[in-house]
């Protein structure tokens, strides 16, 4: 969901309806996903892989759901 929002494939409003989260929860997930990706890029700027970004995104989602 977060990646779809970042890629402009969906909107916060559409994601909120589809996943039954309120818009502020969706926005918070997007913000945490962005922070996770930024942190991953800072730690290994030349060695970053898509799997690292996906892992950071997953970790941000798990933190939000906990």
trRosetta pair geometry for C-beta under 8 A, 3 or more apart (Angstrom, degrees):
i j d omega theta_ij theta_ji phi_ij phi_ji
1 4 5.7 -55 -149 34 29 113
1 5 6.6 28 153 -18 63 103
1 10 7.3 -66 -152 69 66 143
1 15 4.9 110 -168 -143 112 120
1 18 7.6 -176 -113 84 118 122
1 19 6.0 -9 -95 -43 157 147
1 26 7.4 -98 146 -138 127 96
1 29 7.1 19 93 119 115 145
2 5 5.7 -55 -153 34 33 110
2 6 6.3 29 152 -15 67 107
2 29 5.5 -128 -79 136 112 100
2 30 5.3 171 -136 -100 90 58
2 33 4.0 137 169 -37 152 166
2 57 6.0 -170 73 -156 136 112
2 60 7.7 36 -46 90 173 127
2 61 7.2 -138 -13 -72 132 107
3 6 5.6 -55 -143 41 35 110
3 7 6.0 23 159 -10 68 112
3 33 7.5 -136 -56 178 61 149
3 57 6.7 10 -51 -143 100 160
4 7 5.9 -62 -140 47 27 103
4 9 4.2 -87 -159 70 79 112
4 10 4.4 27 139 18 117 110
4 15 7.1 156 82 -83 118 115
5 8 7.6 29 180 -77 31 29
5 9 7.6 -80 -57 50 21 73
5 10 5.8 -57 -77 76 60 84
5 11 7.1 75 -123 -144 85 17
5 12 6.3 58 -128 -70 131 63
5 15 6.0 -36 -65 -34 114 149
5 26 7.5 145 -70 169 155 106
5 30 5.4 -74 94 -102 146 123
6 30 7.0 163 -58 -147 87 98
6 33 7.2 -122 -42 111 132 131
6 34 7.4 159 -97 -78 126 90
10 14 4.6 -123 -170 83 97 130
10 15 5.4 109 128 -54 128 90
10 18 7.8 -47 -163 9 149 144
11 14 4.7 97 51 8 78 100
11 15 6.9 -145 93 -3 41 88
12 15 5.7 -59 -146 41 30 110
12 16 6.1 34 155 -25 66 108
12 23 5.5 69 147 -146 114 90
12 26 4.9 143 -154 110 85 134
12 27 6.1 18 -133 -66 139 79
12 30 7.3 -70 -96 -24 102 145
13 16 5.8 -53 -146 33 27 113
13 17 6.7 24 156 -15 62 105
13 23 6.8 -9 -90 -100 56 114
14 17 6.0 -58 -152 37 31 107
14 18 6.2 24 155 -15 67 112
15 18 5.8 -59 -141 42 30 108
15 19 5.8 -6 172 11 69 116
15 21 7.4 -23 132 52 85 111
15 26 5.0 130 100 -139 118 137
16 19 6.8 -69 -130 53 19 87
16 20 7.8 64 172 -110 51 6
16 21 5.5 -103 -131 77 65 72
16 22 6.3 16 -150 -168 118 17
16 23 4.8 -35 -80 -77 154 62
16 25 7.6 122 -116 60 92 93
16 26 5.0 -95 -72 -25 85 143
17 20 7.7 16 -175 -71 24 45
19 26 7.4 131 61 -90 127 105
21 25 4.1 -118 176 87 110 129
21 26 5.3 136 99 -54 123 83
21 29 7.6 25 141 -13 167 134
22 25 5.0 96 56 5 71 105
22 26 7.4 -139 98 -5 37 88
23 26 5.5 -54 -149 36 37 113
23 27 6.3 38 154 -19 69 104
24 27 5.5 -50 -145 37 35 113
24 28 6.3 39 153 -22 65 104
25 28 5.6 -53 -148 35 31 113
25 29 6.5 34 151 -20 63 103
25 64 7.5 119 -168 178 86 123
26 29 5.7 -53 -152 33 33 112
26 30 6.5 33 150 -19 65 104
27 30 5.6 -53 -150 35 34 113
27 31 6.3 34 152 -19 66 105
28 31 5.6 -52 -146 37 33 112
28 32 6.3 30 155 -16 65 107
28 64 6.4 144 117 -125 107 123
29 32 5.8 -56 -145 40 30 108
29 33 6.2 33 154 -21 64 107
29 60 7.0 122 -157 132 61 105
29 61 6.3 39 -147 -105 107 73
29 64 5.4 -4 -95 -75 82 175
30 33 5.7 -55 -148 36 29 113
30 34 6.4 31 154 -19 63 104
31 34 5.8 -54 -150 35 31 111
31 35 6.5 30 153 -17 65 105
32 35 5.6 -51 -146 37 34 111
32 36 6.3 37 154 -21 65 105
32 60 3.8 159 136 -169 103 116
32 61 7.6 157 98 -60 126 41
32 63 6.7 -152 -171 71 147 120
32 64 6.0 -174 37 -56 162 114
33 36 5.7 -54 -148 35 31 113
33 37 6.4 28 155 -16 65 105
33 56 7.6 111 -153 120 55 88
33 57 4.9 29 -138 -127 98 81
33 60 4.9 -176 -78 83 51 154
33 61 7.3 31 -77 -51 97 82
34 37 5.8 -57 -149 38 31 109
34 38 6.2 31 153 -19 66 107
35 38 5.6 -54 -145 38 32 112
35 39 6.2 32 156 -19 66 106
35 60 7.0 138 64 -107 91 133
36 39 5.8 -54 -146 37 29 110
36 40 6.4 30 154 -20 63 106
36 53 7.9 116 118 -154 94 54
36 56 3.4 161 157 162 104 99
36 57 5.9 169 89 -71 140 37
36 59 6.1 161 -131 68 139 101
36 60 4.3 -114 -31 -44 141 122
37 40 5.6 -53 -148 35 32 112
37 41 6.4 31 154 -18 65 106
37 53 5.2 31 -119 -139 93 93
37 56 5.5 155 -71 96 45 140
37 57 6.8 26 -58 -62 94 86
38 41 5.8 -57 -150 37 31 110
38 42 6.4 31 153 -20 65 106
39 42 5.7 -53 -146 35 33 112
39 43 6.4 30 158 -22 65 107
39 56 6.6 171 66 -139 98 135
40 43 6.1 -57 -148 32 29 109
40 44 7.2 -36 174 39 62 91
40 48 6.2 104 138 -129 95 109
40 52 4.8 153 -170 145 130 107
40 53 5.8 -176 83 -87 157 55
40 55 7.7 131 -101 70 140 93
40 56 4.4 -105 -41 -47 129 148
41 44 7.7 -98 -149 64 22 57
41 45 5.8 48 173 -107 68 68
41 48 5.5 -2 -109 -84 61 154
42 45 6.8 2 -127 -62 20 92
44 47 4.2 -62 168 61 116 99
44 48 5.5 151 95 -64 92 67
44 52 7.2 -109 57 -139 127 169
45 48 6.5 -25 -148 -23 23 112
48 52 5.6 -116 -154 62 68 141
48 53 7.1 61 177 -45 106 95
49 52 5.0 106 57 -1 72 99
49 53 7.5 -140 99 0 44 85
50 53 5.6 -55 -154 37 40 111
50 54 6.2 39 150 -19 71 105
51 54 5.5 -52 -144 38 34 112
51 55 6.2 39 154 -22 66 104
52 55 5.7 -52 -148 35 30 112
52 56 6.4 31 153 -18 64 105
53 56 5.7 -53 -148 36 32 111
53 57 6.3 35 152 -20 64 106
54 57 5.5 -53 -147 36 33 114
54 58 6.3 35 153 -20 65 105
55 58 5.7 -54 -147 36 31 112
55 59 6.3 32 154 -20 65 105
56 59 5.8 -53 -147 36 30 112
56 60 6.5 32 153 -20 63 105
57 60 5.8 -56 -152 34 30 111
57 61 6.5 29 152 -18 64 106
58 61 5.7 -56 -150 36 33 111
58 62 6.3 31 154 -19 67 105
59 62 5.7 -53 -146 36 32 111
59 63 6.4 36 154 -21 64 104
60 63 5.8 -52 -149 33 31 112
60 64 6.5 31 152 -19 63 106
61 64 5.7 -56 -151 35 33 112
61 65 6.3 22 156 -13 67 110
62 65 5.9 -61 -143 42 31 105
62 66 6.2 40 156 -34 66 105
63 66 5.9 -51 -149 22 29 115
